[in-house]
């Protein structure tokens, strides 16, 4: 298990380094096309838990998070992953349980969670699902389920305000 984590960590560092170089090349090319002369500082960021395990890894360009970032728990198991653009979360954002099952999935745009959002029970069954508007607020129908998959609650939201709670047939 430890070798797998070390290999994964080394592989991740190589991938991040390559992705950062590609990103910087694309940025530099775009800047040159626009006649902009700017030297960017690129850093591979790694932080560690008190026990020495990798806590998080990702890249920063001019002090802003860029590209793919991964977070680990104190045992080296992936807790979460997302992508940043100019310091703002953009794209899929996933969190995981220690058993590797998906805990939640949501999509970010300019640092705001938007669109479909789903949270799962530890056993992998859906716990809560619904939609977030462009301000990151509950909007539309949201459903909550028990661990066995039984619908527990159904609500209607508009711009982060609860409008109605529906009766759930038992």
Buried (B, 14 or more C-beta within 10 A) or exposed (E): EEEEBEEBBEEBBEBBEEBBEEBBEEBBEEBEEEEEEEEBEBEEEBEEBEEEBBBBBBBBBBEEBBBBBBBBBBEBBBBBBBBBBEBBBBEEBBBBBEEEEEBBBBBBBEEBBBEEBBBBBEEEBBBBBBBBBEEBBBBBBBBBBEEEEEBEEBBBBEEEEEEEEEEEEE
